[in-house]
Amino acid sequence: MPFTIPDQGEGDSDIQSILFQEDLGILAAGIAGIDCVLSGGVITGGADMTPAVEKCAVLSNRTMFAVAAADVTIGTAHASLPRIDLIVVNSSGALQVRAGTAAAAPKPPVRSTNDVVLAFVYVPANDTTIGTSQIIDKRVFPPYPVCIHRVTTARTVNTTSSAISFWATPPVIPSGLFVATRILRVRIGGNILVNSGTPTVRLIVSYGGSTMYSFISAASVADADRCAYHLEFDIVAQANNDQAMAGKFICSDLVAARPTPTTGIGSWQTNTATAEGPPAIAGSAAVDSDAGDRTLDASITFSVSNAANELVVEYATVELM
């Protein structure tokens, strides 16, 4: 089970039942979705000083990391005094052990900045084997939905006929995170300039290298007025290897002269003076999300490379539900 403090008499030592200041810090950072576990991270002991950590996904300072399963090494026990060590994922996404100080009444060491704590390990004097009962689960899962990837700095790309991802680096969804019953909710917004020739514009949404949706517009009309856009879609994991996507792409008219707003970018009416809702888009994929890390991507492609054909991404978010 996730974060726990055993009752007296339940663990290897009553020291494990103490509520420490570090416990409170771990809880506060986890519940806030700053430093927390998203999936996995269970730790089991064994026949030596190298407990096994299962694969996991974490947020460290709100940045997502995929962590492969691995053993970690607990340092040599003190000759006469116990100590408490931490097993953590650090701010670079690496598994590490933070060694405590041996004492008659030991306490856990202070976390390094943005450590995601997976467990406390009780190391008694002269210990040579870390059993599972010495490992106290300290994983904190955030309230859902939780934002697992975000772009908040504007980015402009032009003069290319290659696919332009809405993300400078598309998010990689860690293995075991987006499994059955989970939902990814994506929201992206910005503007498009189409002011050279009559290029087409293609929208593609893909998951794990599998194209879920692809559509090419009719030839556009060159216009110095920018098109505002908003892309939003959900991908639901109907099974670990079965994904369904649906959403909408709201964009100003590309195939007719665009009206100029008094303030801002885009028009909420089409050129026929109707305020119709945007059509829905949908697609599917069959990618095993529990067998490897998978890339989520959405992109725009202009058929003509020109500085006057430009994609501006103002923001992009991915939420896990």
C-alpha positions as a printed Julia matrix, in Angstrom:
321×3 Matrix{Float64}:
   0.0     0.0     0.0
   1.2     3.61   -0.45
   2.34    5.98    2.31
   2.09    4.34    5.69
   3.28    4.52    9.3
   3.02    1.14   11.06
   1.54    0.82   14.51
   3.84   -0.05   17.38
   4.73   -3.72   17.27
   4.0    -4.09   13.56
   7.46   -3.46   12.11
  10.92   -4.72   12.98
  11.31   -1.87   15.46
   8.99    0.64   17.14
  11.27    3.31   15.65
   9.39    2.61   12.37
   6.11    3.76   13.95
   7.36    7.29   14.73
   5.91   10.21   12.75
   8.95   12.22   11.68
   9.19   15.75   10.3
  10.32   14.23    6.99
   7.01   12.33    6.83
   5.11   15.61    6.9
   7.31   17.13    4.21
   6.84   14.09    1.97
   3.07   14.26    2.39
   2.88   18.0     1.7
   4.98   17.78   -1.49
   3.09   14.72   -2.72
  -0.44   15.98   -2.13
   0.5    19.23   -3.89
   1.58   17.22   -6.95
   5.11   18.67   -6.78
   7.19   15.64   -5.74
   5.07   12.51   -5.93
   4.66    9.02   -7.37
   2.35    8.45  -10.34
   2.67    4.67  -10.66
   4.76    1.74   -9.47
   7.73    2.08   -7.13
   7.0    -0.86   -4.79
  10.18   -2.04   -3.02
  10.87   -5.55   -1.79
  13.71   -6.91    0.31
  15.79   -9.96   -0.36
  18.74  -12.02    0.78
  21.26   -9.18    0.92
  21.56   -5.39    1.19
  20.11   -4.69   -2.28
  16.31   -4.27   -2.18
  14.51   -4.33   -5.53
  12.56   -1.29   -6.8
   9.9    -1.92   -9.43
   9.56    0.42  -12.42
   7.76    3.65  -11.67
   6.75    7.07  -12.89
   7.21   10.13  -10.71
   6.88   13.89  -10.72
   9.9    15.75   -9.34
   9.28   19.49   -9.17
   6.28   18.78  -11.45
   8.54   17.24  -14.12
   7.72   13.65  -15.1
  10.36   10.91  -15.1
  10.22    7.27  -16.11
  12.32    5.11  -13.76
  13.35    1.58  -14.79
  13.2    -1.3   -12.32
  16.5    -1.76  -10.5
  18.16   -2.86   -7.29
  19.61   -0.26   -4.93
  22.39   -0.82   -2.44
  22.01   -0.03    1.25
  25.34    0.82    2.86
  27.07   -1.25    5.53
  25.25   -1.24    8.85
  26.79    0.41   11.92
  28.45   -1.96   14.38
  26.3    -1.03   17.37
  23.61    1.52   16.4
  20.59    1.51   14.04
  19.85    4.07   11.34
  17.13    4.99    8.84
  17.92    5.4     5.13
  15.74    6.81    2.36
  15.23    5.3    -1.09
  14.38    8.15   -3.45
  14.11    9.25   -7.05
  16.16   12.42   -7.27
  15.45   15.6    -9.24
  17.18   14.1   -12.3
  14.97   11.0   -12.27
  17.61    8.62  -10.84
  17.21    6.1    -8.03
  19.38    6.92   -5.02
  19.84    5.96   -1.38
  20.11    8.76    1.19
  21.98    7.3     4.15
  20.86    8.32    7.62
  23.0     8.78   10.71
  23.32    5.85   13.11
  22.06    6.69   16.6
  20.31    5.15   19.58
  17.17    6.98   18.43
  17.77    7.5    14.7
  15.74    9.69   12.42
  15.62    9.81    8.61
  18.05   12.12    6.79
  16.85   15.38    5.27
  15.68   14.98    1.67
  17.59   16.68   -1.1
  15.61   19.27   -3.05
  12.71   17.66   -4.98
  13.52   14.12   -3.92
  10.57   11.78   -4.45
  10.74    9.44   -1.48
   9.72    5.84   -2.13
  10.54    4.3     1.25
  12.24    4.5     4.63
  14.6     1.59    5.32
  15.32    0.56    8.92
  18.93   -0.67    9.17
  19.65   -2.26   12.57
  23.17   -2.67   13.94
  25.27   -5.32   12.18
  22.55   -5.95    9.61
  23.53   -7.89    6.47
  20.09   -8.46    4.94
  17.32   -5.97    4.15
  14.0    -7.77    4.56
  10.71   -6.42    3.23
   9.52   -5.74    6.8
  12.37   -3.24    7.21
  11.05   -1.19    4.26
   8.25    1.27    5.06
   6.32    2.55    2.03
   6.4     6.35    1.74
   5.0     6.76   -1.77
   2.48    9.6    -2.03
   0.11    9.69   -5.0
  -1.35   13.1    -5.93
  -5.04   13.93   -6.18
  -6.35   13.33   -9.71
  -6.47   14.79  -12.28
  -2.79   15.76  -12.13
  -0.8    17.66  -14.75
   2.09   15.44  -15.88
   3.47   17.63  -18.69
   3.18   21.34  -19.38
   4.48   24.0   -21.77
   4.06   27.59  -20.58
   6.64   29.39  -22.72
   5.52   30.53  -26.18
   7.26   28.84  -29.12
   7.2    29.86  -32.81
   8.17   27.64  -35.76
   8.1    28.59  -39.46
   9.91   28.04  -42.78
   9.44   24.28  -42.82
   7.26   21.72  -44.55
   8.14   19.05  -41.97
   5.76   18.11  -39.19
   5.88   20.63  -36.32
   5.15   19.08  -32.94
   3.11   21.23  -30.59
   5.78   20.28  -28.05
   9.44   21.08  -28.65
  10.01   17.68  -27.02
   6.9    15.47  -27.11
   6.03   13.95  -23.71
   7.09   10.37  -23.08
   4.52    8.42  -21.07
   6.36    6.01  -18.74
   5.78    2.29  -19.0
   3.0     1.14  -16.69
   1.48    4.6   -16.19
  -1.18    4.83  -18.91
  -2.83    1.47  -18.37
  -6.44    0.22  -18.36
  -9.06    2.75  -17.11
  -6.65    5.7   -17.2
  -7.32    8.82  -19.3
  -4.91   11.36  -20.77
  -6.45   14.81  -21.32
  -4.56   17.14  -23.67
  -5.13   20.88  -24.17
  -3.08   23.0   -26.57
  -3.58   26.58  -27.73
  -1.98   29.28  -29.85
  -2.26   30.72  -33.35
  -1.38   29.95  -36.97
  -0.24   32.36  -39.66
  -1.0    31.24  -43.23
   0.07   34.09  -45.5
   2.06   32.54  -48.34
   0.51   30.83  -51.34
  -2.3    28.34  -50.75
  -0.77   25.63  -48.57
  -2.71   22.84  -46.95
  -2.45   22.23  -43.22
  -2.32   18.71  -41.77
  -3.16   17.81  -38.16
  -1.81   14.52  -36.76
  -2.33   12.96  -33.33
  -0.25    9.89  -32.45
   0.48    7.65  -29.49
   3.37    5.24  -29.19
   4.26    5.79  -32.85
   0.75    4.83  -33.97
  -1.24    7.51  -35.83
  -4.63    7.93  -34.2
  -5.88   10.81  -36.35
  -4.69   12.56  -39.52
  -6.47   15.14  -41.66
  -5.35   17.56  -44.39
  -7.27   20.81  -44.88
  -8.37   22.21  -48.21
  -6.02   24.74  -49.8
  -5.87   27.83  -47.61
  -6.17   31.5   -48.5
  -3.18   33.73  -47.81
  -4.13   36.31  -45.17
  -2.11   38.41  -42.74
  -4.81   37.84  -40.08
  -3.75   34.99  -37.84
  -5.93   31.98  -37.05
  -6.49   31.22  -33.39
  -6.66   27.53  -32.53
  -7.49   25.32  -29.58
  -6.86   21.57  -29.67
  -8.24   19.35  -26.97
  -8.7    15.6   -26.85
  -8.9    12.7   -24.42
  -7.23    9.34  -24.9
  -8.74    6.58  -22.79
  -6.97    3.31  -22.08
  -9.74    0.76  -22.59
  -7.06   -1.86  -21.94
  -3.29   -1.74  -21.54
  -3.0    -2.2   -25.32
  -6.21   -0.51  -26.5
  -6.56    3.29  -26.71
  -9.44    5.41  -28.01
  -9.2     9.14  -28.73
 -11.85   11.83  -29.22
 -11.8    15.61  -29.09
 -11.99   18.74  -31.21
  -9.75   21.13  -33.08
 -11.13   24.66  -33.08
  -9.4    26.86  -35.63
 -10.26   30.05  -37.53
 -11.3    29.56  -41.17
  -8.33   28.71  -43.41
 -10.13   28.67  -46.77
 -11.65   32.13  -46.84
 -10.49   35.66  -46.03
 -10.44   36.0   -42.26
 -12.16   38.87  -40.46
 -10.06   41.0   -38.13
 -11.16   41.15  -34.47
 -11.19   44.44  -32.6
  -8.86   42.91  -30.03
  -7.02   39.59  -30.05
  -6.76   36.87  -32.69
  -9.45   34.91  -34.53
 -13.19   35.09  -35.06
 -15.86   33.17  -33.19
 -18.03   33.17  -36.33
 -17.39   31.52  -39.67
 -17.48   33.58  -42.83
 -21.1    32.59  -43.36
 -21.89   34.42  -40.1
 -22.88   31.3   -38.22
 -21.54   30.24  -34.85
 -21.49   26.49  -35.44
 -19.65   24.27  -33.03
 -16.44   22.62  -34.21
 -16.71   19.06  -35.57
 -15.36   16.27  -33.41
 -12.28   14.21  -34.21
 -11.6    10.65  -33.09
  -9.21    7.77  -33.57
  -7.7     4.69  -31.95
  -4.44    2.82  -31.34
  -3.39   -0.59  -30.07
  -0.14    0.12  -28.23
   0.92   -1.86  -25.15
   1.53    0.91  -22.6
   2.79   -1.56  -20.0
   5.59   -2.91  -22.2
   7.65    0.25  -22.7
   7.73    4.04  -22.57
   5.42    5.58  -25.21
   5.57    8.99  -26.9
   2.44   11.13  -27.15
   2.51   13.64  -29.99
   0.35   16.07  -31.94
   1.65   18.08  -34.87
   0.87   20.53  -37.67
   2.39   20.28  -41.16
   2.33   23.1   -43.72
   2.64   21.86  -47.31
   4.64   24.99  -48.21
   7.8    26.07  -46.4
   7.77   29.83  -45.91
   8.4    32.32  -43.11
   4.83   33.55  -43.56
   3.44   30.1   -42.69
   3.91   29.86  -38.96
   2.77   27.86  -35.95
   2.78   29.57  -32.54
   2.24   27.39  -29.47
   1.28   29.46  -26.43
   0.69   26.57  -24.02
   0.22   22.8   -23.88
  -0.8    20.56  -21.01
  -1.27   16.82  -20.45
  -3.32   15.65  -17.47
  -3.59   12.12  -16.12
  -7.02   11.12  -14.89
